[in-house]
Amino acid sequence: MDSVKDILATKNLDEPTEATALREYCQELFGITPKISVKKDSVWMSVPNGILATELRMRQPEINRRCQLTKKLVIRIG
């Protein structure tokens, strides 16, 4: 059994849970790690190519539900 110290050492406490959920979603389904920045009223996600950005835009309602986003998701190529 892991101690609390070990669990907290691997957890990034500075990163919002929305960013963590988005990163895990993209890693699980597409095998990429996007660049994510959380702004005041939106979450910006940069992905490496247009095909992936289009696929993510088509899945945006599912992403909002699964990652429990409360802010607007903006997907960009870059």
Secondary structure, 3 states (H helix, E strand, C coil): CCCHHHHHHHCCCCCCHHHHHHHHHHHHHHCCCCEEEECCCEEEEEECCHHHHHHHHHCHHHHHHHCCCCCEEEEEEC
